[in-house]
Amino acid sequence: MSRQACLIVLSSAIEGVNIQSFMQAFSLLNTSFNIDLASPNGRLGEFIGFSEEAHKWLADFKTKPQATPIMLKSISVDKYSALVIPDAPGAHFDLAHDEHMAEILHDFMREKKLICAISNGVSGLFPAKKNNTWIFNSYSMTCTPLVDLVRASLVQDTRLTMPQDFIVFNGGSYAPSSSSSTTKDSSRKLHVVIDNNLITAATVQSTLIAIQNVILLSNPQ
């Protein structure tokens, strides 16, 4: 039986993609799916949050055919059963406003295919509107804790749309973790929300749990 295909969408913005989240997501998904990468400009962008292990992993990964992303505008969703957006501070500044990302999300939602967004990657869900109504307006979800945005100095960027505010103002239901968004250790909490075909995770540390759910829900038997 042929394996299902998963699309991993990466930010191309200079603020980057969290390498730990991407490494964990790709490595686990690769055990169950055929994987394609996609990005707005069709190139592998900046990565942040490196460890020695991650440096070695990325160097090896770049030698693989899968390491060259497809441009978002060239994606046909028919072949994919799941979409994953790893943690990426850059998502606030490109994916959140990308018309091709919006089209991909519309197609996934129309067919009720699995969508998973992790921490800052949740901003990649924001451009998907129809008649000025967000297509996730009835969904419960989580996103990056405020303390993480402060720690990364993202709140100082005037281009940033606060994720929690966007979710609530556009009719979604924001589901925080049990700790306050201002709690010092909230960025280390494991927190995943599943609502129908949408999986969201609050932190990088929640990546593995979120991806495990993608795999489980893709194989309900």
Protein Blocks (a to p, Z undefined) as FASTA:
>chain_A
ZZddddddddfbfnbpafklmmmmmmmmmmmpccddddfkopacddehiafklmmmmmmm
mmpmklpccdfklpcfklpcbdcddddfklmmmmmmcfklmmmmmmmmmnopacddehjl
mmmmmmmcgehiafklmbccddddfklmmmnommmpmkbccfklmmmmnopacdddfbdf
kbfklmmpccdddehjaccdfbfklmmmmmmmmmmmmmmZZ
